[in-house]
Amino acid sequence: MNAPGPSASYRTDTLTFENSFAQLPPAFYTRLMPTPVPSPYLVCASTDAAQLIGLDPAEFTTDDFIQTFAGNRVPSGSIPLAAVYSGHQFGVWAGQLGDGRAILLGDVPGPASGYPTLELQLKGAGLTPYSRMGDGRAVLRSSIREFLCSEALAALGIPTTRALCVVGTDLPVMRETVETGAIATRMSPTFVRFGSFEHWYYKDRKEELKILADYVIDRFYPELRDTPNPYAAFLTEVTRRTARLIAQWQAVGFMHGVMNTDNMSILGLTIDYGPFGFMEAFDAGHICNHSDQQGRYSYRMQPGIGQWNCFALGQALLPLIGTVEDTQAALEPYKAEYQTKLDDLLHAKLGLQTKMPEDGKLVDAAFALLQANHVDFTLFFRRLGSLKIDDAAADEPLRDLVLDRPAFDAWAADYRARLKQENSDDSSRKIAMNAVNPKFVLRNYLAQIAIEKAQDKDFSEIKKLLRVLEKPFDEQPEHESYAQLPPDWASHLEVSCSS
């Protein structure tokens, strides 16, 4: 495939489609066409995501764009398919799953993505053989949430699949109530997940397991082919990427909500947005998924679940790696990789340029303060950047977030003492901290406001919120209201696996 030049832009009808996954044997997928929807219309689209594939944003308003990403018109070169996979859901083996409402159109050149190509997938494009009891559709509510959060995490610098657009339809879709249907176009170098390997392991089909592993290694990890044991090296690299990803989640207070093995990317990307949430009033035990009755996927559990999932992948790859010892060795880097990444991120969040032996106690005390007072996570770290070493009076906006003022004052005194140890400069430290502590995140209530307007076919709030989230570290004083504490009514919002 020939990628466009630096200034070239594709039209929808000139995007060059292939489908590398379709070159695998038929057992890996089912070829099928998306199910058309009546009277599709554009809900939202991301210019930043379009630029990854050289697509001209002027296309967003064209009928060709809307019909293509509604699933009504299949582009030339596309080989639509739904992939099969399995997985552990809430720690229990769930057996065969697969793309129950997602249809892969194929790969297009991804000149600005860091990968040669990106796969475009329609979520909500109709029934597939893997739909089980589902209807193959997605609703407007969840599609908007996925669109906004995909682009928000990308702007935060966290590895993620991307969202090109959401196309709406008045087709009714039944969830707890009748809702408006929608199709979200997702973009990723690959949608292969941990459960893709588990599928073949639990079916005891080593040949297919090897075919899939070779496909992934050759396409995404070619540098591992020359290692003594490419499959062990592959497991190690996925383990490391997963550990780093979850450290990044923890550092911004992001909670995925449903970290099943079928929702874990083999590239270490955030994938399959459902009942996610960003931490507000800090509680390490917070559960953002109303369906998660046991708290398996709470904020504090995410690092351990990430490791558990890597072990599940290791189990699936054991027949290729060869021995239990080699598999365990390949998994060994997880804890150190996670801790090193998180330590680096937390030092940056606190504006510390050096590392000292007692830093762990200072960090632990900060999180104990947040926990005891249920301090807003995002606002605390953002306002911390304005703290001055020799002027406690400047602390008031930060201090106002903490109910136990004496406890805050005691921690702030220790923090100031630590800053003085490295001769920290207030001005430069604030710049550095504001570059890593976002002012704006996708709070649930902000998404809810945009969704409610969209349900009346007013999509202006989605567009406005997207612009804010695309620059999460900027001050954006004209959008100050988007950085405020959530209103009281927001405490009643719930998201579940149906979200």
Secondary structure as a PSIPRED ss2 file (coil, helix, strand):
# PSIPRED VFORMAT (PSIPRED V4.0)

   1 M C   1.000  0.000  0.000
   2 N C   1.000  0.000  0.000
   3 A C   1.000  0.000  0.000
   4 P C   1.000  0.000  0.000
   5 G C   1.000  0.000  0.000
   6 P C   1.000  0.000  0.000
   7 S C   1.000  0.000  0.000
   8 A C   1.000  0.000  0.000
   9 S C   1.000  0.000  0.000
  10 Y E   0.000  0.000  1.000
  11 R C   1.000  0.000  0.000
  12 T H   0.000  1.000  0.000
  13 D H   0.000  1.000  0.000
  14 T H   0.000  1.000  0.000
  15 L C   1.000  0.000  0.000
  16 T C   1.000  0.000  0.000
  17 F C   1.000  0.000  0.000
  18 E E   0.000  0.000  1.000
  19 N C   1.000  0.000  0.000
  20 S C   1.000  0.000  0.000
  21 F H   0.000  1.000  0.000
  22 A H   0.000  1.000  0.000
  23 Q H   0.000  1.000  0.000
  24 L C   1.000  0.000  0.000
  25 P C   1.000  0.000  0.000
  26 P H   0.000  1.000  0.000
  27 A H   0.000  1.000  0.000
  28 F H   0.000  1.000  0.000
  29 Y E   0.000  0.000  1.000
  30 T E   0.000  0.000  1.000
  31 R E   0.000  0.000  1.000
  32 L C   1.000  0.000  0.000
  33 M C   1.000  0.000  0.000
  34 P C   1.000  0.000  0.000
  35 T C   1.000  0.000  0.000
  36 P C   1.000  0.000  0.000
  37 V C   1.000  0.000  0.000
  38 P C   1.000  0.000  0.000
  39 S C   1.000  0.000  0.000
  40 P C   1.000  0.000  0.000
  41 Y E   0.000  0.000  1.000
  42 L E   0.000  0.000  1.000
  43 V E   0.000  0.000  1.000
  44 C E   0.000  0.000  1.000
  45 A E   0.000  0.000  1.000
  46 S C   1.000  0.000  0.000
  47 T H   0.000  1.000  0.000
  48 D H   0.000  1.000  0.000
  49 A H   0.000  1.000  0.000
  50 A H   0.000  1.000  0.000
  51 Q H   0.000  1.000  0.000
  52 L H   0.000  1.000  0.000
  53 I C   1.000  0.000  0.000
  54 G C   1.000  0.000  0.000
  55 L E   0.000  0.000  1.000
  56 D C   1.000  0.000  0.000
  57 P H   0.000  1.000  0.000
  58 A H   0.000  1.000  0.000
  59 E H   0.000  1.000  0.000
  60 F H   0.000  1.000  0.000
  61 T H   0.000  1.000  0.000
  62 T C   1.000  0.000  0.000
  63 D H   0.000  1.000  0.000
  64 D H   0.000  1.000  0.000
  65 F H   0.000  1.000  0.000
  66 I H   0.000  1.000  0.000
  67 Q H   0.000  1.000  0.000
  68 T H   0.000  1.000  0.000
  69 F H   0.000  1.000  0.000
  70 A H   0.000  1.000  0.000
  71 G C   1.000  0.000  0.000
  72 N C   1.000  0.000  0.000
  73 R C   1.000  0.000  0.000
  74 V C   1.000  0.000  0.000
  75 P C   1.000  0.000  0.000
  76 S C   1.000  0.000  0.000
  77 G C   1.000  0.000  0.000
  78 S C   1.000  0.000  0.000
  79 I C   1.000  0.000  0.000
  80 P C   1.000  0.000  0.000
  81 L E   0.000  0.000  1.000
  82 A E   0.000  0.000  1.000
  83 A E   0.000  0.000  1.000
  84 V C   1.000  0.000  0.000
  85 Y C   1.000  0.000  0.000
  86 S E   0.000  0.000  1.000
  87 G E   0.000  0.000  1.000
  88 H E   0.000  0.000  1.000
  89 Q E   0.000  0.000  1.000
  90 F C   1.000  0.000  0.000
  91 G C   1.000  0.000  0.000
  92 V E   0.000  0.000  1.000
  93 W E   0.000  0.000  1.000
  94 A E   0.000  0.000  1.000
  95 G E   0.000  0.000  1.000
  96 Q E   0.000  0.000  1.000
  97 L C   1.000  0.000  0.000
  98 G C   1.000  0.000  0.000
  99 D C   1.000  0.000  0.000
 100 G C   1.000  0.000  0.000
 101 R C   1.000  0.000  0.000
 102 A E   0.000  0.000  1.000
 103 I E   0.000  0.000  1.000
 104 L E   0.000  0.000  1.000
 105 L E   0.000  0.000  1.000
 106 G E   0.000  0.000  1.000
 107 D E   0.000  0.000  1.000
 108 V E   0.000  0.000  1.000
 109 P E   0.000  0.000  1.000
 110 G C   1.000  0.000  0.000
 111 P C   1.000  0.000  0.000
 112 A C   1.000  0.000  0.000
 113 S C   1.000  0.000  0.000
 114 G C   1.000  0.000  0.000
 115 Y C   1.000  0.000  0.000
 116 P C   1.000  0.000  0.000
 117 T E   0.000  0.000  1.000
 118 L E   0.000  0.000  1.000
 119 E E   0.000  0.000  1.000
 120 L E   0.000  0.000  1.000
 121 Q E   0.000  0.000  1.000
 122 L E   0.000  0.000  1.000
 123 K E   0.000  0.000  1.000
 124 G C   1.000  0.000  0.000
 125 A C   1.000  0.000  0.000
 126 G C   1.000  0.000  0.000
 127 L C   1.000  0.000  0.000
 128 T C   1.000  0.000  0.000
 129 P C   1.000  0.000  0.000
 130 Y C   1.000  0.000  0.000
 131 S C   1.000  0.000  0.000
 132 R C   1.000  0.000  0.000
 133 M C   1.000  0.000  0.000
 134 G C   1.000  0.000  0.000
 135 D C   1.000  0.000  0.000
 136 G C   1.000  0.000  0.000
 137 R C   1.000  0.000  0.000
 138 A E   0.000  0.000  1.000
 139 V E   0.000  0.000  1.000
 140 L H   0.000  1.000  0.000
 141 R H   0.000  1.000  0.000
 142 S H   0.000  1.000  0.000
 143 S H   0.000  1.000  0.000
 144 I H   0.000  1.000  0.000
 145 R H   0.000  1.000  0.000
 146 E H   0.000  1.000  0.000
 147 F H   0.000  1.000  0.000
 148 L H   0.000  1.000  0.000
 149 C H   0.000  1.000  0.000
 150 S H   0.000  1.000  0.000
 151 E H   0.000  1.000  0.000
 152 A H   0.000  1.000  0.000
 153 L H   0.000  1.000  0.000
 154 A H   0.000  1.000  0.000
 155 A H   0.000  1.000  0.000
 156 L C   1.000  0.000  0.000
 157 G C   1.000  0.000  0.000
 158 I C   1.000  0.000  0.000
 159 P C   1.000  0.000  0.000
 160 T E   0.000  0.000  1.000
 161 T C   1.000  0.000  0.000
 162 R E   0.000  0.000  1.000
 163 A E   0.000  0.000  1.000
 164 L E   0.000  0.000  1.000
 165 C E   0.000  0.000  1.000
 166 V E   0.000  0.000  1.000
 167 V E   0.000  0.000  1.000
 168 G E   0.000  0.000  1.000
 169 T E   0.000  0.000  1.000
 170 D E   0.000  0.000  1.000
 171 L E   0.000  0.000  1.000
 172 P E   0.000  0.000  1.000
 173 V E   0.000  0.000  1.000
 174 M E   0.000  0.000  1.000
 175 R C   1.000  0.000  0.000
 176 E C   1.000  0.000  0.000
 177 T C   1.000  0.000  0.000
 178 V E   0.000  0.000  1.000
 179 E E   0.000  0.000  1.000
 180 T E   0.000  0.000  1.000
 181 G E   0.000  0.000  1.000
 182 A E   0.000  0.000  1.000
 183 I E   0.000  0.000  1.000
 184 A E   0.000  0.000  1.000
 185 T E   0.000  0.000  1.000
 186 R E   0.000  0.000  1.000
 187 M E   0.000  0.000  1.000
 188 S E   0.000  0.000  1.000
 189 P C   1.000  0.000  0.000
 190 T C   1.000  0.000  0.000
 191 F C   1.000  0.000  0.000
 192 V C   1.000  0.000  0.000
 193 R E   0.000  0.000  1.000
 194 F H   0.000  1.000  0.000
 195 G H   0.000  1.000  0.000
 196 S H   0.000  1.000  0.000
 197 F H   0.000  1.000  0.000
 198 E H   0.000  1.000  0.000
 199 H H   0.000  1.000  0.000
 200 W H   0.000  1.000  0.000
 201 Y H   0.000  1.000  0.000
 202 Y H   0.000  1.000  0.000
 203 K C   1.000  0.000  0.000
 204 D C   1.000  0.000  0.000
 205 R C   1.000  0.000  0.000
 206 K H   0.000  1.000  0.000
 207 E H   0.000  1.000  0.000
 208 E H   0.000  1.000  0.000
 209 L H   0.000  1.000  0.000
 210 K H   0.000  1.000  0.000
 211 I H   0.000  1.000  0.000
 212 L H   0.000  1.000  0.000
 213 A H   0.000  1.000  0.000
 214 D H   0.000  1.000  0.000
 215 Y H   0.000  1.000  0.000
 216 V H   0.000  1.000  0.000
 217 I H   0.000  1.000  0.000
 218 D H   0.000  1.000  0.000
 219 R H   0.000  1.000  0.000
 220 F H   0.000  1.000  0.000
 221 Y C   1.000  0.000  0.000
 222 P H   0.000  1.000  0.000
 223 E H   0.000  1.000  0.000
 224 L H   0.000  1.000  0.000
 225 R C   1.000  0.000  0.000
 226 D C   1.000  0.000  0.000
 227 T C   1.000  0.000  0.000
 228 P C   1.000  0.000  0.000
 229 N C   1.000  0.000  0.000
 230 P H   0.000  1.000  0.000
 231 Y H   0.000  1.000  0.000
 232 A H   0.000  1.000  0.000
 233 A H   0.000  1.000  0.000
 234 F H   0.000  1.000  0.000
 235 L H   0.000  1.000  0.000
 236 T H   0.000  1.000  0.000
 237 E H   0.000  1.000  0.000
 238 V H   0.000  1.000  0.000
 239 T H   0.000  1.000  0.000
 240 R H   0.000  1.000  0.000
 241 R H   0.000  1.000  0.000
 242 T H   0.000  1.000  0.000
 243 A H   0.000  1.000  0.000
 244 R H   0.000  1.000  0.000
 245 L H   0.000  1.000  0.000
 246 I H   0.000  1.000  0.000
 247 A H   0.000  1.000  0.000
 248 Q H   0.000  1.000  0.000
 249 W H   0.000  1.000  0.000
 250 Q H   0.000  1.000  0.000
 251 A H   0.000  1.000  0.000
 252 V H   0.000  1.000  0.000
 253 G C   1.000  0.000  0.000
 254 F E   0.000  0.000  1.000
 255 M E   0.000  0.000  1.000
 256 H C   1.000  0.000  0.000
 257 G C   1.000  0.000  0.000
 258 V C   1.000  0.000  0.000
 259 M C   1.000  0.000  0.000
 260 N C   1.000  0.000  0.000
 261 T H   0.000  1.000  0.000
 262 D H   0.000  1.000  0.000
 263 N H   0.000  1.000  0.000
 264 M C   1.000  0.000  0.000
 265 S E   0.000  0.000  1.000
 266 I C   1.000  0.000  0.000
 267 L C   1.000  0.000  0.000
 268 G C   1.000  0.000  0.000
 269 L C   1.000  0.000  0.000
 270 T E   0.000  0.000  1.000
 271 I C   1.000  0.000  0.000
 272 D C   1.000  0.000  0.000
 273 Y C   1.000  0.000  0.000
 274 G C   1.000  0.000  0.000
 275 P C   1.000  0.000  0.000
 276 F C   1.000  0.000  0.000
 277 G E   0.000  0.000  1.000
 278 F E   0.000  0.000  1.000
 279 M C   1.000  0.000  0.000
 280 E C   1.000  0.000  0.000
 281 A E   0.000  0.000  1.000
 282 F C   1.000  0.000  0.000
 283 D C   1.000  0.000  0.000
 284 A C   1.000  0.000  0.000
 285 G C   1.000  0.000  0.000
 286 H C   1.000  0.000  0.000
 287 I C   1.000  0.000  0.000
 288 C C   1.000  0.000  0.000
 289 N E   0.000  0.000  1.000
 290 H C   1.000  0.000  0.000
 291 S C   1.000  0.000  0.000
 292 D C   1.000  0.000  0.000
 293 Q C   1.000  0.000  0.000
 294 Q C   1.000  0.000  0.000
 295 G C   1.000  0.000  0.000
 296 R C   1.000  0.000  0.000
 297 Y C   1.000  0.000  0.000
 298 S C   1.000  0.000  0.000
 299 Y H   0.000  1.000  0.000
 300 R H   0.000  1.000  0.000
 301 M H   0.000  1.000  0.000
 302 Q H   0.000  1.000  0.000
 303 P H   0.000  1.000  0.000
 304 G H   0.000  1.000  0.000
 305 I H   0.000  1.000  0.000
 306 G H   0.000  1.000  0.000
 307 Q H   0.000  1.000  0.000
 308 W H   0.000  1.000  0.000
 309 N H   0.000  1.000  0.000
 310 C H   0.000  1.000  0.000
 311 F H   0.000  1.000  0.000
 312 A H   0.000  1.000  0.000
 313 L H   0.000  1.000  0.000
 314 G H   0.000  1.000  0.000
 315 Q H   0.000  1.000  0.000
 316 A H   0.000  1.000  0.000
 317 L H   0.000  1.000  0.000
 318 L H   0.000  1.000  0.000
 319 P H   0.000  1.000  0.000
 320 L H   0.000  1.000  0.000
 321 I H   0.000  1.000  0.000
 322 G C   1.000  0.000  0.000
 323 T C   1.000  0.000  0.000
 324 V H   0.000  1.000  0.000
 325 E H   0.000  1.000  0.000
 326 D H   0.000  1.000  0.000
 327 T H   0.000  1.000  0.000
 328 Q H   0.000  1.000  0.000
 329 A H   0.000  1.000  0.000
 330 A H   0.000  1.000  0.000
 331 L H   0.000  1.000  0.000
 332 E C   1.000  0.000  0.000
 333 P C   1.000  0.000  0.000
 334 Y H   0.000  1.000  0.000
 335 K H   0.000  1.000  0.000
 336 A H   0.000  1.000  0.000
 337 E H   0.000  1.000  0.000
 338 Y H   0.000  1.000  0.000
 339 Q H   0.000  1.000  0.000
 340 T H   0.000  1.000  0.000
 341 K H   0.000  1.000  0.000
 342 L H   0.000  1.000  0.000
 343 D H   0.000  1.000  0.000
 344 D H   0.000  1.000  0.000
 345 L H   0.000  1.000  0.000
 346 L H   0.000  1.000  0.000
 347 H H   0.000  1.000  0.000
 348 A H   0.000  1.000  0.000
 349 K H   0.000  1.000  0.000
 350 L C   1.000  0.000  0.000
 351 G C   1.000  0.000  0.000
 352 L C   1.000  0.000  0.000
 353 Q C   1.000  0.000  0.000
 354 T C   1.000  0.000  0.000
 355 K C   1.000  0.000  0.000
 356 M C   1.000  0.000  0.000
 357 P C   1.000  0.000  0.000
 358 E C   1.000  0.000  0.000
 359 D H   0.000  1.000  0.000
 360 G H   0.000  1.000  0.000
 361 K H   0.000  1.000  0.000
 362 L H   0.000  1.000  0.000
 363 V H   0.000  1.000  0.000
 364 D H   0.000  1.000  0.000
 365 A H   0.000  1.000  0.000
 366 A H   0.000  1.000  0.000
 367 F H   0.000  1.000  0.000
 368 A H   0.000  1.000  0.000
 369 L H   0.000  1.000  0.000
 370 L H   0.000  1.000  0.000
 371 Q H   0.000  1.000  0.000
 372 A H   0.000  1.000  0.000
 373 N H   0.000  1.000  0.000
 374 H C   1.000  0.000  0.000
 375 V C   1.000  0.000  0.000
 376 D E   0.000  0.000  1.000
 377 F H   0.000  1.000  0.000
 378 T H   0.000  1.000  0.000
 379 L H   0.000  1.000  0.000
 380 F H   0.000  1.000  0.000
 381 F H   0.000  1.000  0.000
 382 R H   0.000  1.000  0.000
 383 R H   0.000  1.000  0.000
 384 L H   0.000  1.000  0.000
 385 G C   1.000  0.000  0.000
 386 S C   1.000  0.000  0.000
 387 L C   1.000  0.000  0.000
 388 K E   0.000  0.000  1.000
 389 I C   1.000  0.000  0.000
 390 D C   1.000  0.000  0.000
 391 D E   0.000  0.000  1.000
 392 A H   0.000  1.000  0.000
 393 A H   0.000  1.000  0.000
 394 A H   0.000  1.000  0.000
 395 D H   0.000  1.000  0.000
 396 E H   0.000  1.000  0.000
 397 P H   0.000  1.000  0.000
 398 L H   0.000  1.000  0.000
 399 R H   0.000  1.000  0.000
 400 D C   1.000  0.000  0.000
 401 L C   1.000  0.000  0.000
 402 V C   1.000  0.000  0.000
 403 L C   1.000  0.000  0.000
 404 D C   1.000  0.000  0.000
 405 R H   0.000  1.000  0.000
 406 P H   0.000  1.000  0.000
 407 A H   0.000  1.000  0.000
 408 F H   0.000  1.000  0.000
 409 D H   0.000  1.000  0.000
 410 A H   0.000  1.000  0.000
 411 W H   0.000  1.000  0.000
 412 A H   0.000  1.000  0.000
 413 A H   0.000  1.000  0.000
 414 D H   0.000  1.000  0.000
 415 Y H   0.000  1.000  0.000
 416 R H   0.000  1.000  0.000
 417 A H   0.000  1.000  0.000
 418 R H   0.000  1.000  0.000
 419 L H   0.000  1.000  0.000
 420 K H   0.000  1.000  0.000
 421 Q H   0.000  1.000  0.000
 422 E C   1.000  0.000  0.000
 423 N C   1.000  0.000  0.000
 424 S C   1.000  0.000  0.000
 425 D C   1.000  0.000  0.000
 426 D H   0.000  1.000  0.000
 427 S H   0.000  1.000  0.000
 428 S H   0.000  1.000  0.000
 429 R H   0.000  1.000  0.000
 430 K H   0.000  1.000  0.000
 431 I H   0.000  1.000  0.000
 432 A H   0.000  1.000  0.000
 433 M H   0.000  1.000  0.000
 434 N H   0.000  1.000  0.000
 435 A C   1.000  0.000  0.000
 436 V C   1.000  0.000  0.000
 437 N C   1.000  0.000  0.000
 438 P C   1.000  0.000  0.000
 439 K C   1.000  0.000  0.000
 440 F C   1.000  0.000  0.000
 441 V C   1.000  0.000  0.000
 442 L C   1.000  0.000  0.000
 443 R C   1.000  0.000  0.000
 444 N H   0.000  1.000  0.000
 445 Y H   0.000  1.000  0.000
 446 L H   0.000  1.000  0.000
 447 A H   0.000  1.000  0.000
 448 Q H   0.000  1.000  0.000
 449 I H   0.000  1.000  0.000
 450 A H   0.000  1.000  0.000
 451 I H   0.000  1.000  0.000
 452 E H   0.000  1.000  0.000
 453 K H   0.000  1.000  0.000
 454 A H   0.000  1.000  0.000
 455 Q C   1.000  0.000  0.000
 456 D C   1.000  0.000  0.000
 457 K C   1.000  0.000  0.000
 458 D C   1.000  0.000  0.000
 459 F C   1.000  0.000  0.000
 460 S H   0.000  1.000  0.000
 461 E H   0.000  1.000  0.000
 462 I H   0.000  1.000  0.000
 463 K H   0.000  1.000  0.000
 464 K H   0.000  1.000  0.000
 465 L H   0.000  1.000  0.000
 466 L H   0.000  1.000  0.000
 467 R H   0.000  1.000  0.000
 468 V H   0.000  1.000  0.000
 469 L H   0.000  1.000  0.000
 470 E C   1.000  0.000  0.000
 471 K C   1.000  0.000  0.000
 472 P C   1.000  0.000  0.000
 473 F C   1.000  0.000  0.000
 474 D C   1.000  0.000  0.000
 475 E C   1.000  0.000  0.000
 476 Q C   1.000  0.000  0.000
 477 P H   0.000  1.000  0.000
 478 E H   0.000  1.000  0.000
 479 H H   0.000  1.000  0.000
 480 E H   0.000  1.000  0.000
 481 S H   0.000  1.000  0.000
 482 Y H   0.000  1.000  0.000
 483 A H   0.000  1.000  0.000
 484 Q C   1.000  0.000  0.000
 485 L C   1.000  0.000  0.000
 486 P C   1.000  0.000  0.000
 487 P C   1.000  0.000  0.000
 488 D H   0.000  1.000  0.000
 489 W H   0.000  1.000  0.000
 490 A H   0.000  1.000  0.000
 491 S H   0.000  1.000  0.000
 492 H H   0.000  1.000  0.000
 493 L C   1.000  0.000  0.000
 494 E C   1.000  0.000  0.000
 495 V E   0.000  0.000  1.000
 496 S C   1.000  0.000  0.000
 497 C C   1.000  0.000  0.000
 498 S C   1.000  0.000  0.000
 499 S C   1.000  0.000  0.000
